[in-house]
Amino acid sequence: MNIVVLGPGAIGSLWASHLHTAGHSVSVWSRQTSPIVSIQLEQNQPVSFDNNSHDSLDKADLILVTLKAPQVASSLQTLVDNICSETMIVLMHNGMGTAELVSQLMPNNPLMVATTTHGALRASQGTVLHTGQGMTEIGGYNDAGKRCSFVAEVFQHSLPQVKWNPDILSALWNKLAINCAINPLTAIEQVANGALAEEQYATTLQSVVEEVAQVMQAEGMSTSSAQLASSVAKVIQATASNLSSMNQDIVHQRQSEIDFITGYLIERAQSHGIATPVNSALYQAVKNIEQGWNQQ
């Protein structure tokens, strides 16, 4: 297949490397201006990928979007005239809310959403480390996307384990619940994930998951605050030494994904008339930090 990876950061570079090794024709689209981007996975030989090639975009069978959520719609907006209406789009990033925007922008394209627990780290410019084996789930967002289950097999042959999930929105919501609990708190407090196991955070975490459970139930999903709390506790323990992406965004004064994580939750809660005081307070605290940078 002809595949373009839009946003070759850590996860994008990981997938570009594995899809290339599996025999696909892969190019990337990035902020770099050079026509060629070199990516080295672990100790393997570096691989050169065409970068920002309109020809590759025109011929793409599939575009894998691994940008951060705030960049997705605006980036695709600039490229939409070069993307064939039959080209499949797969969104793979933290947070929710971009699929609605992309489906409005590209209503005829088969649209899929994906979530992955693979870990990746850019050790340096052009070098990516696979820091944790994981699982990837893909599912259709629109009707055309729901007919593309074979894409899961393409990804499975490149970087297993991958499964097609007809109920992908539930998987995304469950991940959103974990992100709502871990990301804002670790960003505000500037701590590693494992610190959230301390007693001082217990009440806040419990309130976060109770609010999320209410919203998920209103959205038609079968869950409970106990189930979500258990999932959050497992992730905190399993990733104890990790620094969340939002933690690192705040450290480096980069725009975080708060609008597409807690912000999305609050938006859906409001549509159901559900109060989310604790999540709203965390959202505002992160926004206050970001706005403070602009006033320096």
C-alpha positions as CSV (number, residue, x, y, z in Angstrom):
1,M,0.0,0.0,0.0
2,N,1.0,3.6,-0.5
3,I,0.9,5.1,3.1
4,V,1.6,8.6,4.3
5,V,2.4,9.2,8.0
6,L,1.2,12.7,8.9
7,G,3.2,13.7,12.0
8,P,6.3,11.5,12.3
9,G,6.9,12.1,16.0
10,A,7.7,9.1,18.3
11,I,4.7,7.0,17.5
12,G,4.5,8.1,13.9
13,S,8.2,7.2,13.4
14,L,7.6,3.9,15.0
15,W,4.8,3.0,12.7
16,A,6.5,4.5,9.6
17,S,9.5,2.2,10.3
18,H,7.5,-0.9,10.8
19,L,5.1,-0.3,7.9
20,H,8.2,0.2,5.6
21,T,9.8,-3.0,6.9
22,A,6.5,-4.9,6.1
23,G,6.9,-3.8,2.5
24,H,4.7,-0.8,2.1
25,S,5.6,2.3,0.2
26,V,5.8,4.8,3.1
27,S,6.4,8.6,3.1
28,V,6.0,11.2,5.8
29,W,4.5,14.7,6.1
30,S,6.2,16.8,8.7
31,R,7.2,20.3,9.8
32,Q,10.7,19.7,8.4
33,T,11.4,21.4,5.1
34,S,13.9,18.9,3.7
35,P,12.6,16.6,0.9
36,I,14.0,13.5,2.7
37,V,13.6,12.5,6.4
38,S,15.8,9.9,7.9
39,I,14.4,7.6,10.7
40,Q,16.5,5.2,12.7
41,L,14.6,2.6,14.8
42,E,16.6,1.3,17.7
43,Q,20.0,0.0,16.4
44,N,18.7,-0.7,12.8
45,Q,20.0,1.1,9.8
46,P,18.5,4.5,9.2
47,V,15.7,4.6,6.5
48,S,15.1,7.6,4.2
49,F,11.5,8.6,3.7
50,D,10.2,11.1,1.2
51,N,8.9,14.1,3.1
52,N,6.1,16.5,2.2
53,S,5.7,15.0,-1.3
54,H,2.5,16.0,-3.0
55,D,2.9,13.1,-5.4
56,S,2.9,10.7,-2.5
57,L,-0.2,12.4,-1.0
58,D,-2.0,12.2,-4.4
59,K,-1.3,8.4,-4.6
60,A,-1.9,7.6,-0.9
61,D,-4.1,4.6,-0.2
62,L,-4.0,5.4,3.5
63,I,-3.0,8.4,5.7
64,L,-2.0,7.6,9.2
65,V,-2.4,10.7,11.3
66,T,-0.2,10.6,14.4
67,L,-0.2,14.4,15.2
68,K,-1.2,15.7,18.5
69,A,-5.0,16.3,18.7
70,P,-4.9,20.1,18.5
71,Q,-3.0,20.0,15.2
72,V,-5.1,17.4,13.4
73,A,-7.9,19.4,11.8
74,S,-5.8,22.4,10.9
75,S,-3.1,20.2,9.3
76,L,-5.6,18.2,7.2
77,Q,-7.3,21.4,6.2
78,T,-4.1,22.6,4.4
79,L,-3.8,19.2,2.6
80,V,-7.4,18.3,1.8
81,D,-7.2,19.5,-1.8
82,N,-4.4,17.0,-2.4
83,I,-6.1,14.0,-0.8
84,C,-8.3,11.7,-3.0
85,S,-11.8,11.2,-1.6
86,E,-11.1,7.4,-1.5
87,T,-8.0,7.7,0.6
88,M,-8.5,6.0,4.0
89,I,-7.7,8.2,7.0
90,V,-6.7,6.7,10.4
91,L,-6.5,9.0,13.4
92,M,-4.1,7.7,16.2
93,H,-3.6,10.1,19.1
94,N,-4.6,10.9,22.7
95,G,-8.0,12.5,23.3
96,M,-11.2,12.7,21.4
97,G,-13.1,15.2,19.3
98,T,-11.0,15.3,16.2
99,A,-12.9,12.6,14.3
100,E,-16.0,14.9,14.3
101,L,-13.9,17.7,12.8
102,V,-12.3,15.5,10.2
103,S,-15.6,13.9,9.1
104,Q,-17.0,17.3,8.4
105,L,-13.8,18.3,6.5
106,M,-13.6,15.1,4.5
107,P,-17.1,13.6,4.5
108,N,-16.4,11.1,1.7
109,N,-13.2,9.6,3.0
110,P,-13.2,6.3,4.9
111,L,-12.4,7.4,8.4
112,M,-11.1,5.2,11.2
113,V,-9.9,5.9,14.7
114,A,-7.2,4.0,16.6
115,T,-5.7,3.7,20.0
116,T,-2.4,2.1,20.9
117,T,-0.5,1.2,24.1
118,H,2.9,0.9,22.3
119,G,5.5,3.1,23.9
120,A,7.9,5.1,21.8
121,L,10.5,7.8,22.5
122,R,12.4,10.1,20.2
123,A,15.9,9.7,21.6
124,S,17.3,12.3,19.2
125,Q,16.3,13.9,15.9
126,G,15.7,11.0,13.6
127,T,16.2,8.2,16.2
128,V,13.2,6.5,17.8
129,L,13.2,3.9,20.5
130,H,10.4,1.3,21.0
131,T,10.1,1.6,24.8
132,G,7.1,-0.7,25.4
133,Q,5.2,-3.4,23.6
134,G,1.5,-2.8,23.4
135,M,-1.8,-3.4,21.7
136,T,-3.4,-1.4,18.9
137,E,-7.2,-1.3,18.3
138,I,-8.7,0.2,15.1
139,G,-12.3,0.7,14.2
140,G,-14.5,2.6,11.7
141,Y,-15.8,6.1,12.6
142,N,-18.0,6.6,9.5
143,D,-19.9,4.1,7.4
144,A,-17.1,4.0,4.8
145,G,-14.5,3.5,7.5
146,K,-16.5,0.6,9.1
147,R,-16.1,-1.3,5.8
148,C,-12.2,-1.2,6.1
149,S,-11.6,-3.9,8.7
150,F,-8.8,-5.3,6.5
151,V,-6.7,-2.3,7.6
152,A,-6.3,-4.0,11.0
153,E,-4.5,-6.9,9.2
154,V,-2.2,-4.5,7.4
155,F,-1.2,-3.0,10.7
156,Q,-1.0,-6.5,12.4
157,H,1.6,-7.6,9.8
158,S,3.6,-4.5,10.5
159,L,3.5,-4.1,14.3
160,P,1.4,-6.6,16.3
161,Q,-0.8,-7.0,18.2
162,V,-3.5,-5.2,16.3
163,K,-7.3,-6.0,16.4
164,W,-10.3,-4.5,14.6
165,N,-12.8,-3.3,17.2
166,P,-16.3,-2.6,16.0
167,D,-17.0,-0.8,19.3
168,I,-13.9,1.4,19.0
169,L,-15.6,4.4,20.6
170,S,-15.9,2.5,23.9
171,A,-12.2,1.8,23.8
172,L,-11.4,5.4,23.1
173,W,-13.7,6.5,26.0
174,N,-12.0,4.1,28.4
175,K,-8.6,5.5,27.4
176,L,-10.0,9.0,27.8
177,A,-11.1,8.2,31.3
178,I,-7.5,7.1,32.2
179,N,-6.1,10.3,30.6
180,C,-8.6,12.5,32.4
181,A,-7.4,11.0,35.7
182,I,-3.6,10.9,35.1
183,N,-2.7,13.7,32.6
184,P,-4.0,16.9,34.2
185,L,-2.9,16.0,37.7
186,T,0.6,14.9,36.7
187,A,0.9,18.1,34.6
188,I,-0.3,20.5,37.4
189,E,1.7,18.8,40.2
190,Q,4.7,18.0,37.9
191,V,5.1,14.5,39.1
192,A,5.5,11.0,37.5
193,N,2.5,8.8,37.1
194,G,3.3,6.7,40.1
195,A,3.1,9.6,42.5
196,L,-0.7,9.6,42.0
197,A,-0.9,6.4,44.1
198,E,-0.2,8.5,47.1
199,E,-3.1,9.1,49.5
200,Q,-3.2,12.9,48.9
201,Y,-4.5,12.3,45.3
202,A,-7.1,9.6,46.2
203,T,-10.1,11.8,46.6
204,T,-9.5,13.8,43.4
205,L,-8.9,10.7,41.4
206,Q,-12.1,9.1,42.7
207,S,-14.1,12.2,41.9
208,V,-12.7,12.4,38.4
209,V,-13.7,8.8,37.6
210,E,-17.1,9.2,39.1
211,E,-17.8,12.2,36.8
212,V,-16.4,10.4,33.8
213,A,-18.5,7.3,34.5
214,Q,-21.6,9.4,34.6
215,V,-20.8,10.9,31.2
216,M,-19.9,7.5,29.6
217,Q,-23.2,6.1,30.9
218,A,-25.1,9.0,29.4
219,E,-23.2,8.3,26.1
220,G,-24.7,4.8,26.2
221,M,-21.7,2.9,27.5
222,S,-21.8,0.2,30.1
223,T,-19.2,1.1,32.8
224,S,-19.0,2.1,36.5
225,S,-16.7,4.4,38.6
226,A,-15.3,1.2,40.2
227,Q,-14.3,-0.2,36.9
228,L,-12.7,3.0,35.8
229,A,-10.9,3.5,39.1
230,S,-9.5,0.0,38.8
231,S,-8.2,0.7,35.3
232,V,-6.7,4.0,36.4
233,A,-4.9,2.3,39.4
234,K,-3.5,-0.4,37.1
235,V,-2.1,2.2,34.6
236,I,-0.6,4.3,37.5
237,Q,1.2,1.2,38.8
238,A,2.3,-0.1,35.3
239,T,3.6,3.3,34.2
240,A,4.8,4.5,37.6
241,S,8.1,6.0,36.4
242,N,6.6,7.5,33.2
243,L,6.0,11.2,32.7
244,S,2.7,11.8,31.0
245,S,2.6,13.7,27.7
246,M,0.7,16.5,29.3
247,N,3.3,16.7,32.1
248,Q,6.0,17.1,29.4
249,D,4.0,19.6,27.4
250,I,3.7,21.8,30.5
251,V,7.5,21.4,31.2
252,H,8.4,22.5,27.7
253,Q,5.7,25.2,27.5
254,R,3.9,23.4,24.5
255,Q,0.2,23.5,23.9
256,S,-1.2,20.4,25.7
257,E,-4.1,18.2,24.6
258,I,-6.3,19.3,27.5
259,D,-9.1,20.5,25.1
260,F,-9.3,17.1,23.6
261,I,-9.1,15.1,26.8
262,T,-10.8,16.9,29.8
263,G,-12.2,19.6,27.5
264,Y,-14.0,16.9,25.4
265,L,-15.4,15.3,28.5
266,I,-16.8,18.6,29.8
267,E,-18.3,19.3,26.4
268,R,-20.1,16.0,26.3
269,A,-21.1,16.4,30.0
270,Q,-22.7,19.7,29.3
271,S,-24.7,18.2,26.4
272,H,-26.2,15.8,28.9
273,G,-26.7,18.3,31.7
274,I,-24.1,16.6,33.9
275,A,-22.0,18.6,36.3
276,T,-18.2,18.0,36.3
277,P,-16.8,20.3,39.0
278,V,-13.6,18.4,39.6
279,N,-12.7,17.8,36.0
280,S,-13.6,21.4,35.2
281,A,-11.3,22.6,38.0
282,L,-8.4,20.5,36.6
283,Y,-9.1,21.8,33.1
284,Q,-9.1,25.4,34.2
285,A,-5.8,24.9,36.2
286,V,-4.0,23.6,33.1
287,K,-5.5,26.4,30.9
288,N,-4.3,28.9,33.5
289,I,-0.8,27.6,33.2
290,E,-0.8,27.7,29.4
291,Q,-2.3,31.2,29.4
292,G,0.4,32.3,31.9
293,W,3.1,31.7,29.3
294,N,1.6,34.2,26.9
295,Q,1.6,36.9,29.7
296,Q,5.3,36.5,30.5
